[in-house]
């Protein structure tokens, strides 16, 4: 399986200057290629090379490999944009969001990430240095650092491209690693049901509750501070908004990693599989009052599900996705389903048998039962479609403006 491992570069001031000039040149060239593609209505990688390859090399002084990666980055960005438009992710035809996206070509930020292949970037894992191509020549002996696990993973499993990233004054390399998966457990003894929520981030069928009160309080405080900064409207205020948003995303990502690691470790220790809810489309289905919408749309359930899934694959733990419908209203003891069973957010009381329990714990046990049923039937359990909402710590996206002029 593929994992992306990020390490921090430690360049000298002269090396950092060379990296910055390279990044700016590559993204300036990418913006020109995107404009040319928009004008010519040519978006495929091979066709774009015919029209732009020589110009990119001559005007910005990029090497052959760098020029090809710039063009490929533009083609991939347009492919993603057109796919999102066809899927309706940019709104309905004629909507303001969609019109804004289709009226101008793509534009890349000056410090957007740039991909490097093994011809442009070589790793010396023993000395923890890299040799990297720049427009001013090749830089050798650029140091990097990271955690022990990150360094070991890169040394043993790094394959393919790496991305050069400049964020908040620091330099990073995101390396693609081919990590082997453990042999899957084909005969789990049971399933660990996991109920995902906003008040309680995750609740397992063992009765363990991972509360989200602290995270929700921090999010509420961050929203209040960002609203104050937006009203201020200065350039410094906008810069602080971006920094605080990234800080909140990193915090959320860290919490989700810890929860996912704990759940997978418990399932692996007891020889069980994991049952998860397929929550695809929940933001579209949910109808909430305006004060509740920000809370729903900052809920990083898709990210937590992804973390659980990939950690489970590494550990050989099977993951089954089930339909979440009425799991919060159904009694886990007698299977009686009634809206009145859910007395409050935290309390479940069955109107038929009188069973009383924490509502999320009851829901997780229903998820466990459904996962067992799906596994016994051998029915396919595809992973849910990934929903991309307020990011939880990923690398900055290269595209600043988006366009899909060829989308139907």
N, C-alpha and C positions, 0 to 999 in steps of 0.2 A: 504494500500500500504506500501511497505517496503522502509524505508529511513535509510541511514547510518549516524549517528551523531558522530563526533569526538570531544573528550575532551582531555585536556592536563593533564598528571599526574605530580604530584609534589613530587617525592620520595626524601627521605634523601639520603646522599651519600652511606650509607650501604645498603639501599633498592635498589638504582640504581645499585649497584654492584651485588646484588642477581638477579635482573631482567636481567642484561647483561649476567651473567653466564647461566641463564636459557635459554635465547634466543639462545646463542651460542650452548648449548647442544642440543636443539631441532633441530636446523638447521644442525648441524653436523650429527645427527641421520637421518634427512630427506635426506641428501645427500647420506648416506650409504644405506638407503632404496631404493632410486632412482637407485643407482648403482646395487643393488641386483635385482630390478625389470627389469632393462635393460638386465642383464646377463641371467636371467631366462625367459625373455619375458613374464612376468606376470605383468599386469597393473591394474587389478581390485582390489578394496579395500578389499573385503572379501578374495580373494586369497593371496594378499600381507600379510595380517595378519597372515596367516598360516605359512609363511616363516620367518617373521621378528619380530613379536610382542614380543616374549620372549627375543630375542637378544637385541632389543631396550631397554627394561626395565632393563635387566641385565647390559649392557655395559654402558649406559648413566645415569642410575639411575632415569629414568622417571617413573612417576606414570601411572596407568592403563589408565586414561582418556587422559593424555598427549601423551602417546605412540599411542593411537588410532587416536588422532588428527594429529600426525606427519604422520602416514601412510595414512590417508585420504587426507592430503595435497598433498602428493606425487601422489596418485591416481588421484586426481582432476587435478593436473598440467599435468600429462600425457594425461588425457582425453582432456584437452584443446589443448594440443599440437597436438594430432592426429586429432582432429577436424579442427584445423587451416591448417594442412597439406592437408587434404582431400579437404578443401575449396580452396586450392591454395594460401593461404596467405603467405606461405614460398617460393614461387617461383615454377617454373616448375620442373619436375623430371630431375635430372642431373645438375641443376643450382648450382652455388657455395654456395649460401645461404642455399639451401636445404641440400646440402652435409654436410656443417658445422653443421647443426642442427641434422643430423641423424648419425653422426659418434661417438657420445659420449653420455653418459647418462645425465640426468638432474643434475644440481648442484645448491644448495641453498646458498645464501649469509649468512654470519655469523649473520647479523642483519636483516634478512628477517622477515616479520610479522608472528606471531604465533597465531592461533585461540584458544580461551578459551570458554568453556561452563559454565553453571551455577554451575556445581560441582567444577570447578576450580577457579571461579571468582564470588564473590558476591558484590552487590552494596548496600551501605548505603547512599541513596539519601538525607536523612535529614542532615547528618553530612558531606556530599560530600566526602566520603572516599570509598575505595574498599578493599576487602580482596582477595588476589591473591596468587595462588600456585606458588612456585618456587622449584628448585631442592634442595635448602637449607632449605626448610620448608615454611609454609604459612606466608605471610606478611599481617599483619592487620594494618588498619589505614593509608593506602596510600592515600594521598589527591589528589583530581583532581579539575580542574576548567574549565570554559568555559563561553560562553555568556549566558544571561538569557534564551534565546529561546532554546539553546542546553540543558541546565540543566532541563528546564521544560519538554522538549520532552523526555529526558531519564527517568525522574521520572515518567512520565505518560504512556509511550508507549514502553519502552524497552522490547524486546523479543529476545530470541535466543542467538547466539554466539556473542562474541566480539573479536577483533583482537588487540594484543599487538604490537605496532610499535615503533621502535627507529629510529629517523631521525634527523640528524644535532645536535646530543647531547641532544635531548629532547625526552621525552617519551609520547606516546599518546595511547588512547584506542578508537577504532572505534566500536561503538555499533549499532546493528541492532534494528530498532524500527518499530513497526507496527502502522502506523499513519492512522487514519480513513479518508476516502475520503468524500468530500461533495457530496450531491445528484446532479447528472449530469443535466445540463440544456438541456432538451429534445426539447425545442422550442426556439432556439436563434433568436433574432430579425434580426441579420445580421452577417457578418463575418468580422474580422479584418485581412486583408491580410498582410503577413510579407515576404518581400524580403530580403534574406540573401546574403551578399556580403563581399568582402575583403576591398575595399576602404571605403564603408559604411557597418558597421557590420550588421545593420538591418534597414529597412525602412518600415514603416507601410502605409496602404492605407489611413490613416488619414492625411498623409503628413509629419509625424514626421521622421526625419532622425537621426540615432545614428551613427555618424561618427567614423571611425576607424583610422584616420590619426595619432593620438598620439600613439595608440597601434602599428601601423605599423612602425612608426619611432623608437619606442623602440625595436621592434623585429629586425629591420635592424641593429640597434646599437649593440644589443646582439649578432647577428650573426657575426658581425665584430670582437667583442671582443673575442668570442669563437674561431674564426679562428686564431687569434693571439696567444691565449693560446695553441691551438692544435699544432701550429708550434713550440712553446717553448718545449712541450713534456715532461716536468718534472712531478713528482708525485703531487707536489703542484698545478701545472697548471691544471692537470686533476681533482683535487679536486675542484678547483675554477670553472671549467666548469660545474661540476655537480651541484654546488650550484647556479650558475647563471641560469642554465636551469630550476631548480626547482622554482627559484624566478620568472622567466618569466611565468612559468606555473601557479603559484599562482595568478599572476597579471591578466592573461587571464581569469582564472576561476572566479575571483572576478568581472571582467567586464561583463562576460556572465551572472552571477547570477543577477547582477543589471538590465541588459537589459531584461532578462526573467521575473523578478519580475515586472518590469514596464509594459511590454506588457500584462501579465496575469491580472494585476490589472486593466488596462484600459478595457480589454475585459469583465472582471467580472462586473465592474462598469456600463457598458453600455448594459449588457445582451447579448453580442455577443459571437460567437465562434471565433476560430483562424484558419486561413488558412496558412499552411506551405508547402514549396517545398520539394518533395522527392528527395534529392540530392545523393542518394546512387549510388556509382560508378563514381562520377564526376571526381575523381582523375585519374581513368583509362581512361575515355573518353577524358579528356582534353589533348590537345597537345600544349605544351608551350615551349618557348625557355629556355635554361638552367638558365639564371638569374631570371626567373619568377617561377621556380619550387619550390624553397625554400619558396616563399610567398604562393603558393598554398598549399603546404603540411604542413604549419604551421597554416592554416586557420581552426579554431576550430568550424566549422559550426555544426558538429554532436553533440558536447557537448552543444552548445547553444540550438539546437533542443531538446535534452534530458531534459535540464533544463526547457524549456517552457512546454514540455509535462507533466513532473511530477508536476510542480507547477499548471498547468491547471487542472490536475486530483484532486489535493487537493482542488481547488476552485470550482470544478464542471463545468469547462468551456470545451466545446467540442473542439477537435482539429481534423482538416481534412487535410490530405496530398494530394497534387495535383501534376500532371505531370508538371515539370517546362519548358518543351520544348517550345521555341519561346515566352515565356512571355516577354522577353526583346526586341523583335522585333515587337510585336503586339500592335496596337493602342488600348488603353482602351476605346476610344470613338466610333470609327467606326469599330473596329476589323480587320482593314487592316493589313496584315502581310507582311513585306518586310525587308530584311537585311539592306537596305539603311535607314530605319526609325531610326536606332540607329546611330546617327551622331557621337557621341563620348561616352566615358565612362559615362559622366554625363548628356548628352543632348539627348532627344528623340524628333524627329520632323516627324510627319506622312506625307508621300508622297501623301496620298489620300485626307485627310480632312484638313491638315495643323495644326493639334493639336500639341502644343509644351509643354513639361513638363520635369521635372527631370526624367532621365531614370529609376532610381530605384523606384521612386514614381509611375511611369506608370506601371512598372512590378508588384509592390505590388497590384495595383488595378486589374490587370489581374488575379493575384493569388486569390484575394477576389472573383472575378466573378466565377472562376473555383471551388472554395470551395463551393459557393452557389449552383452551378450546381450539384456537387457531393452530397451535403446534400439533395437536393430536390429529386434526383434520388434514394437516399437510398443506393448508391453503397458502398461496403466495402472500407475502407480507412486505410489499415494496416500501422503501424509505419514502417519507413524505417529501413533497417538493420543498425546496429551500426558499424561505421567505427572507428577503433582505430588507431589514428595517434599521433603525438607528444602530450604526455599527458598534461593535463591541471590541474595538481594539485592533482591527486589521490595518494593514498598511494603507497609506493614503491612496485614493484612486487617482489614476493619471488624467482622467477626463474632467474638465471643468464645465464645459458646455456640451450638450448632447443633441444629436440630430438624427433623424431617421427618414430622410426624404423619399427613399425607395420603398418604405413599408406600406403595405396595403391599407 
